[in-house]
Amino acid sequence: MSTREVADARELKERVIEINRVAKVVKGGRRFSFTALVVIGDETDRVGLGYGKAREVPLAISKAVEDAKKNLFTVPKHGQTITHEIVGRFGAARVVLRPASEGTGVIAGGGVRAVLELAGIRDVLAKSLGTTTPINMTRATVEGLRRLVRPEDVAQLRGKRIRDVLPVSRAGARETEEEQESAVAEAAGPESQTEETEE
């Protein structure tokens, strides 16, 4: 199976963020209907947000789920967190997303938490700086996740090595790992040569 087929085969989980009753004023009075805001994801790296409206709640939710399936996208990750800090914006909502060390957990609330958890992100710091309207907050979160990029893609785009585009701390850590690997290889080199000579 290809990577795409494996991704499609994963079970998508859904979570209802908000159900709201809205009214339309007509000649005979007010006509009520319901809106549903739903997020779906495979809790690995794919997530989507959907919005639906209908005269009944179950129908509104099913419409929102269908809309979310059309908006599925893959989130770039570094281990269990995001690749870099980013600010998602939508309308008056601003959501800051910051990478976190392992074991931190999802520090977020409401719809933002639902989006991050279903995207498979386990360690992240999130803070809302604007409106607290659920639909705008979740859309700002999705907009921020869509704009995340991988270090490999940035390096290829700029024609540089990966360690040249990483922050100093991560680049230093990667260089240290490379030095340790080369030291191990050098230490193992003479031994392997000795073994070959004995044979």
C-alpha positions in Angstrom: 0.0 0.0 0.0 1.2 3.5 -0.8 1.4 6.3 1.8 -1.7 7.9 0.5 -3.7 4.6 0.7 -2.5 4.0 4.3 -3.6 7.6 5.2 -7.0 7.1 3.5 -7.4 3.7 5.4 -7.1 5.3 8.8 -10.3 5.8 10.7 -11.4 9.4 10.9 -12.8 10.5 14.3 -15.2 13.4 14.6 -15.7 15.9 17.4 -18.6 18.4 17.6 -17.2 21.7 18.8 -20.4 23.8 18.9 -24.1 23.5 18.0 -25.9 26.8 17.7 -29.6 27.7 17.1 -30.1 30.4 14.6 -33.3 32.1 13.4 -34.5 33.5 10.1 -37.3 36.1 10.2 -39.9 35.4 7.6 -43.4 36.7 6.9 -45.1 34.3 9.3 -42.6 34.7 12.2 -39.2 33.2 12.9 -37.9 30.0 11.3 -35.4 28.2 13.5 -32.5 26.0 12.3 -29.3 24.7 13.7 -25.6 25.1 12.8 -22.9 22.6 13.7 -19.1 23.1 13.8 -17.3 19.8 13.6 -13.6 18.8 13.4 -12.5 15.4 12.1 -9.0 13.8 12.1 -7.1 10.5 12.3 -5.1 11.5 15.4 -1.9 11.0 13.4 -1.4 13.9 11.0 -4.6 14.6 9.1 -7.4 17.0 10.2 -10.3 18.9 8.7 -12.9 21.5 9.9 -16.5 21.6 8.7 -19.6 23.7 9.1 -23.2 22.6 8.5 -26.6 24.1 8.8 -30.0 22.3 8.8 -33.5 22.3 10.4 -32.5 19.4 12.7 -29.3 18.8 14.7 -28.3 15.3 13.4 -28.6 16.6 9.8 -26.5 19.7 10.6 -23.8 17.5 12.1 -23.7 15.1 9.1 -23.5 18.1 6.7 -20.6 19.5 8.8 -18.8 16.1 8.7 -19.1 16.0 4.9 -17.8 19.5 4.7 -14.8 18.6 6.9 -13.9 15.6 4.8 -13.6 18.0 1.8 -11.2 20.2 3.8 -8.8 17.5 5.1 -5.1 18.4 5.1 -1.8 17.0 6.4 -0.1 18.7 9.3 3.8 18.8 9.3 5.1 17.6 12.7 8.4 17.3 14.5 7.9 14.2 16.7 4.8 14.8 18.7 4.8 18.6 18.3 4.7 21.2 15.5 7.7 22.2 13.5 7.9 25.8 14.5 6.0 28.7 16.2 3.2 30.3 14.2 0.3 32.7 14.6 -3.0 31.7 12.9 -5.3 34.5 11.9 -8.9 34.5 10.8 -11.2 37.5 11.2 -10.7 39.0 14.6 -9.2 35.7 16.0 -5.5 35.2 16.5 -4.1 31.9 17.9 -0.4 31.5 18.8 0.9 28.0 18.5 4.3 27.1 20.0 6.3 23.8 19.9 6.6 22.2 23.3 9.0 19.6 24.8 8.0 16.0 25.2 5.5 15.4 28.0 4.1 18.9 28.0 0.7 17.9 26.6 -1.8 20.0 24.7 -2.0 23.3 26.5 -5.1 24.7 24.8 -8.8 25.0 25.4 -12.1 24.6 23.5 -12.1 24.2 19.8 -8.4 24.8 19.5 -7.7 21.7 21.7 -10.0 19.5 19.6 -8.3 20.5 16.4 -4.8 19.9 17.8 -5.7 16.5 19.3 -7.3 15.2 16.2 -4.3 16.4 14.2 -2.1 14.0 16.3 -0.3 16.8 18.1 0.5 15.7 21.6 2.8 18.5 22.9 2.0 22.1 22.1 1.4 25.5 23.7 -1.5 27.5 22.4 -2.8 31.0 23.3 -5.8 32.9 21.9 -5.1 36.6 21.6 -8.3 37.8 19.9 -12.0 37.0 19.8 -13.2 33.8 21.6 -15.9 33.0 19.0 -15.4 29.2 18.5 -15.8 29.2 14.7 -13.2 32.0 14.3 -10.8 30.5 16.8 -10.9 27.0 15.2 -10.5 28.5 11.7 -7.5 30.6 12.9 -6.0 27.4 14.3 -6.5 25.5 11.0 -5.1 28.5 9.1 -1.9 28.4 11.3 -1.5 24.6 10.9 -1.9 24.9 7.1 1.0 27.4 7.0 3.4 25.1 8.9 6.5 23.9 6.9 9.1 21.2 7.3 12.8 22.1 7.7 13.5 19.8 4.7 11.2 21.7 2.4 12.7 25.1 3.4 16.2 23.8 2.9 15.3 22.5 -0.5 13.6 25.7 -1.5 16.6 27.8 -0.4 19.2 25.4 -1.7 20.8 25.0 1.7 21.5 22.2 4.1 18.9 21.4 6.7 21.1 22.5 9.7 21.5 25.9 8.0 17.8 26.6 8.2 17.2 25.2 11.7 17.3 27.4 14.8 20.7 27.5 16.6 19.6 25.2 19.4 18.2 22.5 17.1 21.0 22.9 14.6 23.6 22.5 17.4 21.8 19.4 18.6 21.8 17.9 15.1 25.5 18.7 14.7 26.3 17.0 18.0 24.4 13.9 16.9 26.3 13.9 13.6 29.6 14.3 15.4 28.7 11.4 17.8 27.8 9.2 14.8 31.1 10.0 13.0 33.1 9.3 16.2 31.4 5.9 16.5 32.1 5.2 12.9 35.7 6.1 13.3 36.1 4.0 16.4 34.5 1.1 14.7 36.7 1.6 11.5 40.1 0.2 12.8 38.4 -2.8 14.5 36.6 -3.7 11.2 39.8 -3.3 9.3 41.6 -5.6 11.8 38.9 -8.2 11.5 39.2 -8.1 7.7 43.0 -8.5 7.9 42.7 -11.5 10.3 40.3 -13.1 7.8 
